Amino acid sequence: MQSFVDCVHCYLKQAVTCMSIAGIDEDRQYGILFDLMDDIKSMDRKRTPAENSTEILLKVYKLINSDDPFKEVKKKSNLLALEWYPLLKDFLKRSQNRLHDALKISASGNVIDLGINRSFDINASLKHSLDAGFSKDDFGMFFNKLDKEDEIVIVGDNAGEIVFDKLLVEELSFMGKKVTYIVKGGPVLNDATMEDAIQVGMDKAARVITTGSNYLGVPMQKVSGEVGRLLKESGLVISKGQANFESLEHEEMAEGRIFFLLKIKCECVAKVAGANFGDVVFFTR
């Protein structure tokens, strides 16, 4: 997915959110934003928004002298999501379509995105996902493909959200599938890292590996050789969230084997995905 003009103010919004969480005063924030505008002017609009956002954020991290301004927020997001875990586990035990509902629960966790929203309502997101379902739903195709695969790859997104993904991983494991779960190789925004995976116990439910970089999404030229091979060769991949969608939707390898699971939080992503702002979707190209 190429960048849109609307992405520009999102780069700056993410920078402001980052600086605010880090406790940077407004006067200094202005100076940093003015500095960032020079970088934005020279950015390649043919690159994905995720790549451009990452380079802006890494510069912000350097300027505010912080490797991980979201560190404590991520821990709190994980703890908050873990409070929901036993209730949702019980819900799935009573479900008439456990896998489909596990996918909906996983998608509902995608609301925990502090790069876009500084607050979130997990209860409302769960209700919407479970009641309304997916506006684009390729579950039938996914289920048919899953029947032929012993292993599945999930490309994770945010801290907190990873708890909701764990329920999906456990459901797939119950079905006899081996799951590889991919997290970031280093901190960026509130994206899940190996530290988050260990905090929520994902390492006990799946084989967890990192992208090998701290870039948002999974830009193929930035990920490790192992992750690149998995994305190209695995029979079935679930890609969580917008940044991973931005990185993969245009790749030929995505067709019919990478399934995108996300809440649409941006009009530009909505346009590319063929959905509406606010929709929850599960589909492949």
C-alpha positions in Angstrom: 0.0 0.0 0.0 1.4 3.3 -1.0 1.1 6.4 1.1 -1.7 9.0 0.8 -1.6 12.7 1.5 -3.7 12.0 4.6 -0.8 9.9 6.0 1.2 13.1 6.6 -0.9 14.3 9.5 -0.9 10.8 10.9 2.9 10.7 11.0 2.8 13.9 13.0 -0.1 12.7 15.2 1.9 9.5 16.1 4.9 11.7 16.9 2.8 13.9 19.2 1.3 10.8 21.0 4.8 9.4 21.5 6.2 12.7 22.9 3.1 13.2 25.1 3.4 9.7 26.6 7.2 10.4 27.2 6.3 13.5 29.1 7.8 16.0 26.7 6.6 19.6 27.2 4.7 21.3 24.5 7.3 23.9 23.7 9.8 21.2 22.9 7.2 19.2 21.0 6.7 22.2 18.6 10.4 22.3 17.9 10.6 18.6 17.2 7.6 18.7 14.9 9.0 21.5 12.9 12.2 19.5 12.5 10.2 16.4 11.4 8.5 18.4 8.7 11.7 18.6 6.8 12.0 14.8 6.8 8.4 14.4 5.7 9.0 16.6 2.7 11.7 14.3 1.4 9.8 11.0 2.0 9.1 8.6 -0.8 5.3 8.6 -1.3 5.5 5.2 -3.0 6.6 3.5 0.2 4.1 2.2 2.7 2.8 4.5 5.5 4.2 2.0 8.0 7.7 2.5 6.7 7.5 6.3 6.6 6.0 6.3 10.1 8.8 4.2 11.4 11.5 6.5 10.2 9.7 9.5 11.7 9.2 7.7 15.1 12.8 6.5 15.2 14.0 10.1 14.8 11.6 11.2 17.6 13.0 8.5 19.9 16.5 9.8 19.2 15.5 13.4 19.8 13.8 12.7 23.1 16.5 10.2 24.1 14.2 7.2 24.7 14.5 3.7 23.2 11.0 2.8 24.3 8.6 5.5 25.5 5.7 3.1 25.4 7.3 0.5 27.7 5.2 1.0 30.8 2.0 1.6 28.8 2.5 -1.7 27.0 2.9 -3.5 30.3 -0.4 -2.0 31.6 -2.2 -2.9 28.3 -1.1 -6.5 28.7 -2.3 -6.6 32.3 -5.6 -5.0 31.4 -6.2 -7.5 28.5 -5.2 -10.4 30.8 -8.1 -9.5 33.1 -10.4 -10.4 30.1 -8.6 -13.6 29.3 -10.6 -16.0 31.7 -13.9 -14.6 30.7 -13.2 -14.9 27.0 -11.8 -18.4 27.5 -15.1 -19.4 29.1 -17.0 -17.7 26.3 -15.2 -19.8 23.7 -15.9 -23.0 25.6 -19.6 -22.3 25.2 -19.4 -21.1 21.6 -21.1 -22.9 18.7 -18.3 -21.8 16.3 -15.2 -21.5 18.4 -12.7 -20.7 15.7 -14.8 -18.1 14.1 -15.5 -16.4 17.5 -11.8 -16.7 18.4 -11.0 -14.7 15.2 -13.6 -12.1 16.2 -12.1 -11.8 19.7 -8.6 -11.5 18.2 -9.8 -8.7 15.9 -11.5 -6.9 18.8 -8.1 -6.6 20.5 -6.9 -4.5 17.5 -8.6 -1.5 19.1 -5.6 -1.3 21.4 -3.6 1.0 19.2 -2.0 3.9 21.0 -0.3 5.1 17.8 -3.7 6.3 16.6 -5.9 6.5 19.7 -4.7 7.5 23.2 -7.6 5.7 24.8 -9.7 2.6 23.9 -12.8 0.7 25.0 -12.1 -3.0 25.0 -15.7 -3.8 26.1 -17.2 -1.8 23.2 -14.8 -3.4 20.8 -15.6 -6.9 21.9 -19.3 -6.3 21.7 -19.0 -4.8 18.2 -16.8 -7.7 16.9 -18.9 -10.4 18.4 -22.3 -8.9 17.5 -21.7 -7.3 14.2 -19.1 -9.8 12.9 -16.9 -9.2 9.9 -18.1 -6.8 7.1 -15.7 -8.8 4.8 -15.5 -12.4 5.9 -13.5 -15.1 4.1 -13.8 -17.5 6.9 -15.1 -20.3 4.7 -12.1 -20.1 2.4 -9.8 -19.9 5.5 -11.3 -22.9 7.1 -11.0 -25.0 3.9 -7.3 -24.0 3.6 -6.7 -24.7 7.3 -7.9 -28.2 6.9 -5.0 -28.9 4.6 -2.3 -27.2 6.7 -0.5 -28.5 9.8 1.2 -25.2 10.6 0.0 -21.5 10.5 1.8 -18.2 10.9 0.3 -15.2 12.8 1.9 -11.8 12.3 1.2 -10.0 15.6 0.5 -6.3 16.2 0.1 -4.6 19.5 0.8 -5.2 23.2 -2.5 -6.0 25.0 -3.9 -7.2 21.7 -1.5 -10.1 22.0 -3.6 -11.6 24.8 -6.6 -11.8 22.5 -4.4 -13.4 19.9 -3.4 -16.0 22.5 -7.0 -17.2 22.6 -6.9 -17.7 18.8 -3.5 -19.5 19.0 -4.9 -21.8 21.7 -7.9 -22.6 19.6 -5.7 -23.4 16.6 -3.5 -25.6 18.8 -6.6 -27.4 20.1 -7.3 -28.2 16.5 -3.9 -29.8 16.2 -2.2 -26.9 14.4 1.3 -25.7 15.1 1.5 -21.9 15.4 4.4 -19.5 14.8 3.7 -16.1 16.2 5.7 -13.1 15.0 6.5 -10.1 17.2 8.7 -7.0 16.6 12.5 -7.3 16.9 12.6 -4.0 18.8 10.3 -1.4 20.3 8.2 0.9 18.1 5.0 2.5 19.3 3.1 -0.1 21.4 3.8 -3.0 19.1 4.3 -6.3 20.8 7.9 -7.5 21.3 9.3 -10.7 22.8 9.1 -9.1 26.2 5.3 -8.7 25.8 5.0 -12.3 24.5 6.7 -13.6 27.6 4.6 -11.4 29.9 1.3 -12.8 28.5 2.5 -16.4 28.1 2.4 -16.4 24.3 5.7 -18.3 24.4 3.9 -21.1 26.1 1.2 -21.3 23.5 3.2 -20.9 20.2 6.7 -20.7 18.8 7.5 -17.0 19.0 10.0 -15.3 16.7 10.8 -11.7 16.0 10.8 -9.8 12.7 14.4 -8.9 13.2 13.7 -5.2 13.1 11.7 -2.5 14.8 9.9 -1.3 11.7 6.1 -1.1 11.8 4.5 -3.8 9.8 6.6 -6.4 8.0 8.4 -4.6 5.1 10.0 -7.5 3.2 13.3 -5.7 2.8 13.6 -5.1 6.6 12.5 -8.5 8.1 14.9 -11.4 8.9 15.5 -14.1 6.4 13.5 -16.5 8.5 10.5 -14.3 8.6 10.7 -13.5 4.9 10.7 -17.2 4.1 7.8 -17.9 6.4 5.7 -15.1 4.8 6.6 -16.3 1.3 6.4 -20.1 1.8 3.9 -20.8 4.6 0.6 -22.2 3.4 -1.5 -20.0 5.7 -0.8 -16.7 7.3 -2.9 -14.4 9.5 -1.8 -10.8 9.4 -3.0 -8.6 12.3 -3.6 -4.9 12.1 -3.2 -2.0 9.7 0.6 -1.7 9.5 1.0 -5.4 8.5 -1.8 -4.9 6.0 0.0 -1.9 4.5 3.2 -4.0 4.2 1.6 -7.1 2.6 -1.6 -6.4 0.8 0.2 -5.4 -2.5 2.6 -8.5 -2.5 1.8 -11.2 -5.0 2.5 -13.8 -2.4 -0.5 -12.6 -0.3 -3.2 -13.8 -2.8 -5.3 -16.5 -1.3 -2.9 -17.4 1.5 -2.4 -14.3 3.7 -5.6 -13.5 5.6 -5.9 -9.9 6.9 -7.6 -9.6 10.3 -8.1 -6.0 11.5 -10.3 -3.1 12.5 -10.3 -0.4 9.9 -9.1 2.8 11.7 -8.2 4.9 8.7 -10.1 6.1 5.6 -7.0 5.3 3.4 -6.8 1.7 4.6 -10.6 1.4 4.1 -10.2 2.5 0.5 -7.5 0.0 -0.2 -9.2 -2.8 1.7 -12.6 -2.2 0.0 -14.3 -1.6 3.4 -15.6 1.2 5.5 -14.0 3.2 8.3 -14.7 1.3 11.6 -15.4 -2.1 10.0 -13.8 -5.3 11.3 -12.6 -7.5 8.5 -11.2 -10.9 7.8 -10.3 -11.4 4.2 -7.7 -12.3 1.6 -6.9 -10.9 -1.8 
